[in-house]
Amino acid sequence: MALIVKKFGGSSVSSAEKIINIAKRILSEKQPDDKIVVVVSAMGDTTDELINLASQINADPYKYKREMDMLLTTGEQVSISLMAMAFKTLGQEAISLTGPLAGIRTDAVHTKGKILDITPKRVIKELDSGKVVIIAGFQGCDELGDPVTLGRGGSDTSAVAIAGALKADFCEIFTDVDGVYTADPRISKNARKMQEITYHEMLEMARLGSCVMQPRSVEMGKLLGIPIHVRSTFTMDTGTIIREEYTMEEKGFVIRGVSHDEKVVKIAILGIANDTDMEHMVFASLAEENIDVDMIVKSIHNIEKNVADLVFTVAESDFPLASEIVKKLAERVGAREVVVDRDVAKVSVVGVGMLGNPGIAARMFGALSGTQIGMDVISTSEISISCLVKQDLFKKAVNAIHDEFFPVE
């Protein structure tokens, strides 16, 4: 007997036919005593359609974040009810539960909520009665009972967190790709599917732009010790296992993959006082609005006058609010100007094998130099190196770097 959590994304449940096929697949694989929890996203482009609908009411609907959460949580409710009907039609007892009904409690940060606790009493009760339990991903509720969504890709986090709360044997993430690749296979024709990857590496790749998993879901898997199997909805093939340590030959690679993120914006505050109070003011103001900042670089512009420039990147989705905050601060502190560059993309290499292996940066930059690609901001962590390149060159950059570390045999 096994307790398994299976998550299906929006493309996997984009039609009634696909929902029925998923139910059939689950039942064909289910052993007699298995307990199955299914976490689903909204159907297809439903979330985008709901956002577009809200935009017809107000050009900036995210000004009303609670109401956006009230709207967006309806998408998953359609999916779970249809999935439950599909199982029942096939003769399997099932029940649909929203995130709150499944016991998911979050903070009160609307549209970017974090799971604080899961009390899955109702889930356990329904599983013990022999039902397949279908849970709405991407959502929970705060202490007032208000709906809170977990950010894009939040259904991954829901699934892993539920698996941890239930002490599941493993969590399967079904998607439209058949695993985690060394680069986006839509960009690099030589990208290779990995058999395994560590939580640490997957978290870094996700943070730096790989869209297979939401970063928070990987972090949750590591925290709870839940092995995650990323695999395709449309084939029966084995995908990629995300776990604490390697068990196979994958450990021989120095670099695990090349990530990219073309949805970033570079913001430069020029001519500010060179003191820590200034940086604190900028980043505290952004943090208050739950805006993540990456690739921070500070340079002394004028040593004699103690004037500096501060450069950082934010996600494209956070840019409108970030820009508004930064421009107000710049005016208040007398900065010379604020310069924004939206014509950039971030390209990164990731791998725990970088530790104790000098020369990775030289190889990465050499690959870019060989194709005449210039770099802007550069940042590093213990297992990654990232740089900004021009937006129209990022695909060329990904291929050049990938070919350097994963040459075609």
Residue pairs with C-beta under 8 A, 6 or more apart in sequence:
1 31
1 33
1 34
1 35
2 31
2 34
2 35
2 169
2 170
3 34
3 35
3 37
3 127
3 166
3 167
3 168
3 169
4 34
4 35
4 36
4 37
4 168
4 169
4 170
4 171
4 172
5 37
5 38
5 39
5 159
5 160
5 162
5 163
5 166
5 168
5 170
5 171
5 172
6 26
6 36
6 37
6 38
6 39
6 159
6 171
6 172
6 174
7 38
7 39
7 40
7 41
7 137
7 155
7 156
7 158
7 159
7 171
7 172
7 173
7 174
8 22
8 38
8 39
8 40
8 41
8 174
8 233
9 41
9 155
9 173
9 174
9 175
9 176
9 233
10 41
10 42
10 43
10 44
10 45
10 46
10 47
11 44
11 175
11 176
11 233
12 18
12 22
12 41
12 174
12 175
12 176
12 233
13 19
13 22
13 40
13 41
13 43
13 44
13 79
13 82
13 83
14 43
14 44
14 45
15 43
15 44
16 82
18 233
19 79
19 82
19 83
19 86
20 86
20 89
20 90
22 38
22 83
22 86
22 174
22 233
23 83
23 86
23 87
23 89
23 90
23 92
24 90
26 36
26 38
26 132
27 87
27 90
27 92
30 36
35 127
36 132
36 133
37 123
37 127
37 132
37 133
37 134
37 135
37 162
37 163
37 166
37 168
38 83
38 132
38 133
38 134
38 135
39 134
39 135
39 136
39 137
39 155
39 158
39 159
39 162
40 76
40 79
40 80
40 83
40 134
40 135
40 136
40 137
40 155
41 47
41 75
41 76
41 79
41 137
41 138
41 155
42 50
42 72
42 75
42 76
42 78
42 79
42 138
43 75
43 78
43 79
43 82
46 75
46 78
47 72
47 75
50 71
50 72
50 74
50 75
51 61
51 68
51 72
53 71
54 61
54 67
54 68
54 71
55 61
58 64
60 320
61 67
61 68
62 68
62 111
65 110
65 111
66 110
66 146
68 110
68 111
68 149
69 110
69 111
69 113
69 139
69 146
69 147
69 148
69 149
70 146
70 147
72 111
72 138
72 139
72 149
73 98
73 99
73 136
73 138
73 139
73 147
73 149
76 98
76 99
76 136
76 137
76 138
76 139
76 155
77 96
77 98
77 136
79 136
80 96
80 97
80 98
80 134
80 135
80 136
81 96
83 94
83 96
83 134
84 94
84 95
84 96
84 134
87 93
87 94
87 132
87 134
88 94
92 132
93 129
93 130
93 131
93 132
94 131
94 132
94 133
94 134
95 126
95 131
95 132
95 133
95 134
96 134
96 135
96 136
97 122
97 123
97 126
97 133
97 134
97 135
97 136
98 135
98 136
98 139
99 135
99 136
99 137
99 138
99 139
99 140
99 141
99 147
99 158
100 139
100 140
100 141
100 145
100 147
101 122
102 118
102 120
102 122
102 123
102 133
102 135
102 136
102 162
103 118
103 119
103 120
103 121
103 122
103 123
103 165
104 115
104 118
104 139
104 140
104 141
104 158
104 161
104 162
105 115
105 116
105 117
105 118
105 119
105 140
105 141
105 142
105 143
106 113
106 114
106 115
106 116
106 140
106 141
106 142
106 148
106 150
107 113
107 114
107 116
107 142
107 148
108 142
108 143
108 144
108 146
108 148
109 148
109 290
110 146
110 148
110 149
111 149
111 151
112 149
112 150
112 151
112 290
113 140
113 142
113 148
113 149
113 150
113 151
113 154
114 150
114 216
115 140
115 150
115 157
115 158
115 161
115 220
118 161
118 162
118 164
118 165
119 165
120 162
120 165
120 166
123 133
123 135
123 162
123 166
124 166
126 133
127 133
135 158
135 162
136 158
137 154
137 155
137 156
137 158
137 159
138 149
138 150
138 154
138 155
138 158
139 147
139 148
139 149
139 150
139 154
139 158
140 147
140 148
140 150
140 158
141 147
141 148
142 148
150 157
150 158
150 216
151 214
151 216
152 214
153 211
153 213
153 214
153 217
154 214
154 216
156 173
156 213
156 214
156 216
156 217
157 214
157 216
157 217
157 220
159 171
159 173
159 217
160 171
160 217
160 218
160 220
160 221
160 224
160 226
160 228
161 217
161 220
161 224
162 168
163 170
163 171
163 224
163 226
164 220
164 221
164 223
164 224
164 225
164 226
168 226
170 226
170 227
170 228
170 229
171 221
171 226
171 227
171 228
171 229
172 228
172 229
172 231
173 213
173 217
173 228
173 229
173 230
173 231
174 231
174 232
174 233
175 212
175 230
175 231
175 232
175 233
176 232
176 233
176 234
177 185
177 212
177 230
177 232
178 193
178 231
178 232
178 235
178 237
178 239
179 193
179 194
179 230
179 231
179 232
179 238
179 239
179 240
180 193
180 194
180 197
180 202
180 205
180 210
180 212
180 213
180 230
180 239
180 240
180 242
180 257
181 188
181 191
181 192
181 193
181 194
181 257
182 188
182 191
182 192
182 194
182 256
182 257
182 258
182 402
182 406
183 190
183 191
183 257
183 258
183 259
183 260
183 398
183 399
183 402
183 406
184 191
184 210
184 260
184 398
185 191
187 260
187 395
187 398
187 399
188 258
188 398
188 399
188 402
190 399
190 402
190 403
190 406
190 408
191 402
191 406
192 406
193 239
193 240
194 240
194 250
194 256
194 257
195 238
195 240
195 241
195 248
195 250
196 240
196 241
196 242
196 243
196 246
196 247
196 248
196 250
197 205
197 240
197 241
197 242
197 250
197 256
197 257
198 242
198 243
198 244
198 245
198 246
198 352
199 218
199 219
199 221
199 222
199 242
199 243
199 244
200 222
200 352
200 383
201 256
201 257
201 350
201 351
201 352
201 383
202 213
202 218
202 242
203 215
203 218
203 219
203 222
204 259
204 350
204 381
204 383
204 384
205 256
205 257
205 259
205 348
205 350
206 212
206 213
206 214
206 215
206 218
207 215
208 259
208 260
208 261
208 346
208 348
208 350
208 384
208 386
209 259
209 260
209 261
209 262
209 346
209 348
210 257
210 259
212 230
213 228
213 230
213 242
217 228
218 228
218 242
220 226
221 227
221 228
221 242
222 244
225 244
227 241
227 242
227 243
228 241
228 242
228 243
229 238
229 239
229 240
229 241
229 242
230 239
230 240
230 241
230 242
231 237
231 238
231 239
231 240
232 239
253 351
253 353
254 351
254 353
254 354
254 357
254 360
254 405
255 349
255 350
255 351
255 353
255 354
255 360
255 405
255 406
256 350
256 351
256 352
256 353
257 349
257 350
257 351
258 347
258 348
258 349
258 350
258 398
258 401
258 402
258 405
259 347
259 348
259 349
259 350
260 345
260 346
260 347
260 348
260 394
260 397
260 398
261 345
261 346
262 345
262 346
262 391
262 394
263 315
263 316
263 317
264 294
264 313
264 314
264 315
264 316
264 344
264 345
264 346
264 388
265 313
265 314
265 315
265 316
265 319
265 322
265 340
265 341
265 342
265 344
266 295
266 311
266 312
266 313
266 340
266 341
266 342
266 344
266 376
266 377
266 388
267 311
267 312
267 313
267 314
267 322
267 323
267 326
267 338
267 339
267 340
268 309
268 310
268 311
268 338
268 339
268 340
268 341
269 282
269 309
269 310
269 311
269 326
269 329
269 330
269 335
269 338
270 301
270 309
270 335
270 336
270 337
270 338
270 339
271 301
271 307
271 309
271 335
271 336
271 337
272 278
272 307
272 308
272 309
272 310
272 330
272 333
272 335
272 336
273 306
273 307
273 308
273 333
274 300
274 306
274 307
274 308
275 306
278 308
278 310
278 333
279 298
279 310
281 329
281 333
282 310
282 326
282 329
283 293
285 325
285 329
286 293
286 314
286 322
286 325
286 326
289 321
289 322
289 325
291 314
291 318
291 321
291 322
291 325
292 314
292 315
292 318
293 312
293 313
293 314
294 312
294 313
294 314
294 346
294 379
295 311
295 312
295 313
295 346
295 377
295 379
295 386
295 388
296 310
296 311
296 312
296 379
297 310
297 311
297 312
297 377
297 378
297 379
298 308
298 309
298 310
298 311
299 308
299 309
299 311
300 306
300 307
300 308
301 307
301 308
301 309
311 377
313 344
313 346
313 377
313 388
314 322
316 342
319 340
319 342
323 338
323 340
326 338
327 338
329 335
330 337
330 338
341 376
342 391
343 390
343 391
343 392
344 376
344 388
344 389
344 390
344 391
345 388
345 389
345 390
345 391
345 393
345 394
345 397
346 386
346 387
346 388
347 386
347 387
347 388
347 389
347 394
347 397
347 398
347 401
348 384
348 385
348 386
348 387
349 360
349 364
349 384
349 385
349 401
349 405
350 383
350 384
351 360
351 383
351 384
352 383
354 360
354 382
354 383
354 384
354 385
355 382
355 383
360 385
361 380
361 385
363 404
363 405
364 385
364 387
364 401
364 404
365 375
365 387
366 404
367 400
367 401
367 403
367 404
368 374
368 375
368 387
368 389
368 397
368 400
368 401
370 400
371 396
371 397
371 400
373 389
373 390
373 393
373 396
373 397
373 400
374 389
374 390
375 387
375 388
375 389
376 387
376 388
376 389
377 387
377 388
378 385
378 386
378 387
378 388
379 385
379 386
379 387
380 386
389 397
